[in-house]
Amino acid sequence: MDDGGGSDRARGQDFGDGEPRWATRRARPVGKRERRFRTAREVVGPADSAGSIGSIDLAAEIPRLRTRALRMLALAASFVVLFVAAIVALGVLRQRSEDLLKTGRQANGVVVTFAHADRGNSSMSVDYRAGSESRRARVVVDSGRHYLPGQAVTVFYDPADPARVRTTEERNNDDSWVLVMPLPLLLGGVVGSAGTALGWWRRYRGVCRTGWQPVTATVVGLTRYTLYLEVRHRGGCTPLAADSNHLRFLGGGDRPVWLGGKGRYPVLLVPEGKRGAPSAIRLRVRP
């Protein structure tokens, strides 16, 4: 039989087995590089007897943390798909170049010019004959070799498209850089999105166990990327940090908000976030 524990957690009355681990941490002074805020005291409104600020449905805010985690997981999956697609496309280009050695027609070629590149691949111009027609092609030197004008090379060209050529040593994949350049960005997107999804999931699981606790958050410092907070709750005062773009929701003095989660993954619920709706803010434990 339900003894009402679930509703108590949603109202913040049951905060797990005692205070969270970060509840016992003492506030530390903000470093010299951080800019202090001296603003007039601004109070949004105290928590009422039902354990809510304004008209927030605290129980409904918990599943929204899971939704955030799933959205970031979907974003990570999309980065994975793009990364795999780029790898497959690179493999197709390499295979087409290798097939040209087997199916292409062979011709004797002569290096006309060679352009050395300090960054990226060098290139050379090669004259060759495709049947009865004399042609000149630009070949990307991806082997690192150095060629001299007048040097003889063996050219393989596609009979259906004589402009598509390669030499015995050079694959001439001049379009591969378009696929190689995004790979580090895509890999970073996979790691970043997956890490964010994991963080939101752990916060969701933490709030499921602890519920929401009414607290007061005060901005005590700001750097370019970090917002430094002191969160006062029934267990004392906890120094926490958030991203600096949340200043518009937390600046202006003492803010009555809700705190949930435990350990390294606390989360703050502000009554008026984006578009005036309640919004969850990821927090970090300050060292």
C-alpha positions in Angstrom: 0.0 0.0 0.0 1.3 3.4 -0.9 2.1 5.4 2.3 2.4 8.7 0.5 6.1 8.6 0.3 6.1 9.4 -3.4 4.2 12.6 -2.9 6.4 13.5 0.0 9.5 13.2 -2.2 7.9 15.4 -4.9 7.2 18.0 -2.2 10.8 17.8 -1.0 9.9 16.5 2.5 11.9 13.3 2.1 15.5 13.9 0.9 16.9 10.4 1.1 18.7 8.9 4.0 20.0 12.1 5.5 21.5 15.0 3.7 23.3 14.6 0.4 27.0 14.2 0.4 27.6 17.7 -0.9 25.3 19.2 1.8 28.1 19.1 4.4 30.7 20.9 2.2 31.6 24.3 3.6 31.5 27.4 1.3 34.9 28.6 0.1 35.8 32.1 -0.8 35.6 33.0 -4.5 38.9 33.4 -6.3 40.4 36.7 -7.4 39.5 36.2 -11.0 35.8 36.0 -10.2 33.7 39.2 -10.4 31.6 39.8 -7.3 27.9 40.8 -7.5 26.4 43.5 -5.3 22.8 43.7 -6.3 19.6 44.6 -4.4 17.9 41.7 -2.6 15.2 40.2 -4.9 12.9 37.5 -3.7 10.7 35.6 -6.1 8.4 34.3 -3.5 8.7 31.8 -0.6 7.6 28.2 -0.7 4.0 27.7 0.4 2.8 25.1 2.8 2.3 22.6 0.0 5.9 22.7 -0.9 5.8 24.6 -4.2 6.8 28.0 -5.5 4.0 29.5 -7.5 2.1 26.9 -9.5 5.0 24.5 -10.2 4.0 20.8 -10.3 7.2 19.3 -8.8 6.2 15.7 -9.5 5.8 16.6 -13.2 9.3 18.1 -13.4 11.1 14.9 -12.6 10.2 13.0 -15.8 11.4 16.1 -17.8 14.9 15.4 -16.6 14.6 12.0 -18.2 13.4 13.6 -21.4 16.5 15.9 -21.5 18.7 12.8 -21.1 16.9 11.0 -24.0 17.1 14.1 -26.2 20.9 14.3 -25.7 21.2 10.5 -26.3 19.3 11.0 -29.6 21.7 13.8 -30.5 24.7 11.5 -29.7 23.1 8.8 -31.9 22.8 11.2 -34.8 26.5 12.2 -34.5 27.4 8.5 -34.5 25.4 8.0 -37.7 27.2 10.9 -39.4 30.6 9.7 -38.2 29.9 6.2 -39.5 28.6 7.6 -42.8 31.8 9.6 -43.3 34.0 6.6 -42.5 32.0 4.5 -45.0 32.3 7.2 -47.7 36.1 7.3 -47.2 36.2 3.6 -47.6 34.2 3.8 -50.8 36.6 6.4 -52.2 39.6 4.3 -51.3 38.0 1.2 -52.9 37.2 3.0 -56.1 40.8 4.1 -56.3 42.0 0.5 -55.7 39.6 -0.8 -58.3 41.1 1.6 -60.9 44.3 -0.4 -60.6 42.4 -3.5 -61.7 39.8 -2.2 -64.2 41.5 1.0 -65.5 43.6 1.2 -68.6 47.3 1.7 -68.2 49.3 4.5 -69.9 52.7 6.0 -69.7 52.7 9.4 -68.1 55.2 12.2 -67.6 55.3 14.7 -64.6 55.0 18.2 -65.9 55.0 20.2 -62.7 55.2 19.3 -59.0 53.7 21.6 -56.2 55.0 20.9 -52.7 52.7 21.7 -49.8 53.9 22.3 -46.3 50.4 21.6 -45.0 48.2 19.0 -46.6 49.0 17.0 -49.7 51.3 18.0 -52.5 50.1 17.7 -56.1 51.5 17.3 -59.6 50.4 17.7 -63.2 50.8 14.6 -65.4 50.6 14.3 -69.2 49.4 10.9 -70.6 47.6 9.5 -73.6 44.0 8.1 -73.3 43.7 6.2 -76.5 44.6 8.7 -79.3 43.9 11.7 -77.1 46.6 13.5 -75.2 45.5 14.6 -71.7 46.8 16.3 -68.7 45.5 15.6 -65.1 46.2 16.9 -61.7 47.1 14.1 -59.3 47.1 14.5 -55.5 50.3 13.2 -54.0 49.1 11.5 -50.8 52.1 9.1 -50.4 54.5 11.8 -49.3 56.8 11.2 -52.3 58.6 14.0 -54.2 58.5 14.1 -58.0 60.6 15.9 -60.5 59.4 17.4 -63.8 60.1 15.0 -66.6 59.9 12.0 -64.3 58.1 9.0 -65.8 55.0 7.6 -64.0 52.5 4.9 -64.8 48.9 6.2 -65.1 45.7 4.3 -64.7 42.5 6.0 -66.1 38.9 5.1 -66.3 37.9 4.5 -70.0 34.4 5.8 -69.3 35.8 8.9 -67.7 39.5 9.5 -68.8 39.7 12.4 -66.3 39.5 10.0 -63.4 43.1 8.9 -63.0 45.6 7.6 -60.5 49.2 6.4 -60.6 50.8 3.3 -59.3 51.8 5.0 -56.0 49.2 7.8 -55.7 45.5 7.1 -55.1 44.5 10.7 -56.1 41.6 10.9 -53.7 41.4 14.7 -53.9 37.9 14.8 -52.3 38.7 12.8 -49.2 39.6 15.9 -47.2 35.9 16.9 -47.3 35.1 13.8 -45.3 38.2 13.8 -43.1 37.8 17.4 -41.8 34.5 16.8 -40.0 35.6 13.6 -38.3 37.1 15.2 -35.2 34.1 17.4 -34.8 31.7 14.5 -35.1 33.7 12.5 -32.7 33.6 15.4 -30.2 29.9 15.7 -30.7 29.4 12.0 -29.9 31.5 12.2 -26.7 30.0 15.5 -25.6 26.4 14.6 -26.2 26.8 11.2 -24.6 28.4 12.7 -21.6 25.6 15.2 -21.2 23.0 12.5 -21.6 24.7 10.5 -18.9 24.8 13.5 -16.6 21.1 14.3 -17.1 20.2 10.6 -16.5 22.1 10.5 -13.3 20.4 13.7 -12.2 17.1 12.2 -13.0 17.8 9.0 -11.0 19.1 11.2 -8.1 15.9 13.3 -8.0 13.8 10.2 -8.1 15.5 9.1 -4.9 15.7 12.4 -3.1 12.8 14.5 -4.5 13.0 18.3 -4.4 14.2 20.3 -1.5 13.3 24.1 -1.1 16.5 26.1 -1.0 17.8 29.6 -1.6 20.5 30.2 -4.2 22.7 33.3 -4.3 25.2 34.2 -7.1 28.5 35.0 -5.4 30.8 35.2 -8.5 31.1 35.0 -12.2 33.8 34.1 -14.7 33.4 33.8 -18.5 32.0 30.3 -18.4 31.1 29.6 -14.8 28.5 30.9 -12.4 29.4 30.5 -8.7 26.5 29.9 -6.3 26.0 29.5 -2.6 22.9 27.3 -1.9 21.4 27.5 1.5 19.3 24.6 2.7 18.3 23.0 5.9 21.7 21.3 6.2 23.7 24.4 5.9 25.3 26.2 2.9 26.8 24.4 -0.1 29.1 26.0 -2.7 28.0 24.9 -6.2 28.6 26.1 -9.8 26.6 26.3 -13.0 27.2 27.5 -16.6 27.4 31.3 -16.8 24.5 31.5 -19.3 22.1 30.9 -16.4 22.8 34.2 -14.8 19.6 35.7 -16.1 17.6 33.1 -14.1 19.7 33.2 -10.9 21.1 36.8 -10.7 19.6 39.5 -8.6 20.1 38.4 -5.0 18.6 35.5 -3.1 16.4 33.2 -5.2 14.0 30.7 -3.7 14.5 27.6 -5.9 14.4 23.8 -5.6 17.4 21.4 -5.3 17.4 17.8 -6.1 19.9 14.9 -6.7 22.9 13.9 -4.7 26.6 13.4 -4.9 28.3 14.9 -8.0 25.1 15.4 -9.9 22.8 18.0 -8.2 20.2 19.8 -10.2 18.5 23.1 -9.6 14.8 23.9 -10.5 14.1 27.6 -11.1 10.4 28.7 -11.1 10.9 31.0 -14.2 13.3 29.7 -16.7 13.2 29.7 -20.5 9.9 31.1 -21.9 8.8 31.7 -18.3 8.3 28.0 -17.5 10.1 26.1 -14.8 13.6 25.0 -15.9 16.2 22.6 -14.6 19.8 23.7 -14.3 22.7 21.4 -14.1 25.0 22.1 -11.1 28.6 21.1 -10.4 30.2 20.7 -7.0 32.8 23.4 -6.6 36.3 22.1 -5.7 
